[in-house]
Amino acid sequence: MVQKQIQGILHFDIREMRTFPLKNNEVYVPFEVIDSKEKFQLLKEFIQEEYANFVNR
């Protein structure tokens, strides 16, 4: 679920970029997708939000 959210935010499909299978608890963001400061900021904000949600459970 988190993988799909990140793919939607950064507009990429990991299945088109990598051939190895991901485990259910893994999230993979290739460095070539983070090609601007804006995308890095989006990723940073997403991680902070998800971490806050995890801590507040």
MODELLER restraints for C-alpha pairs under 7 A, 6 or more apart:
rsr = mdl.restraints
at = mdl.atoms
rsr.add(forms.Gaussian(group=physical.xy_distance, feature=features.Distance(at['CA:2:A'], at['CA:27:A']), mean=6.88, stdev=0.5))
rsr.add(forms.Gaussian(group=physical.xy_distance, feature=features.Distance(at['CA:3:A'], at['CA:27:A']), mean=5.15, stdev=0.5))
rsr.add(forms.Gaussian(group=physical.xy_distance, feature=features.Distance(at['CA:7:A'], at['CA:13:A']), mean=6.04, stdev=0.5))
rsr.add(forms.Gaussian(group=physical.xy_distance, feature=features.Distance(at['CA:10:A'], at['CA:39:A']), mean=6.66, stdev=0.5))
rsr.add(forms.Gaussian(group=physical.xy_distance, feature=features.Distance(at['CA:34:A'], at['CA:40:A']), mean=5.78, stdev=0.5))
